[in-house]
């Protein structure tokens, strides 16, 4: 009985030891599992926070991207508008270039016309002539007053004096000076010269030679003339003049200043 009891106690003791030995690893494993679970939870939370943070960052990036897209769209619109304005400006520049070319051509033509006009005016403003009467000796007497034609042209700048008619025609409005000199040398010779403007007699000057030697008459006038006014001389009826290669009887005129 006692031996049975001892055996029983020994079995119980062994069971307790086995029980104690089995419990310690189980507790250790439980603790390890708990720590692992806690670490995983912490990692998950950390990952969740990181995901949330990245999500927020992604939203901010999306918002920034949308803003940049809007700005880019606005810039593209502005760029398109600038291209349009540039195209319009280029067309305007081309038009202005063409217009400028036309204006330059007009200006060149105008300058050329002005130069030609100035040249023509300069030529017109250079007016002077002198002419002698004849190489034939005595002129006259005539039964009526006769227009004198000074055929021997000495100077005719501006071509205003006509040696075929003896008439000077004013090419420009201005102040002119005219002068004549005449020779008579025969005894009992009446000599004279009349100066005319258009149909008006402006001056008569004459002399009567009583000595038979050379005798001169000379005079002049300053006249304001319009374009086209005519100046000429005449010999009174029954009067005589004389001229030869010495050019003693002359008619002269020139422009003093234009008006």
Secondary structure, DSSP 8 states (H G I E B T S, - for coil): -HHHHHHHHHHHHHHHHHHHHHHHHHHHHHHHHHHHHHHHHHHHHHHHHHHHHHHHHHHHHHHHHHHHHHHHHHHHHHHHHHHHHHHHHHHHHHHHHHHHHHHHHHHHHHHHHHHHHHHHHHHHH--EEEEE--SSEEEE--SS-EE----EEEEEETS-EETTTTEEE-SSSEEEEEEEEEEE-STTEEEEEEEEETTEEEEEEEEEESSSS-EEEEEEEEEEE-TT-EEEEEE-TT-EEEE-TT--SEEEEEEEEE-
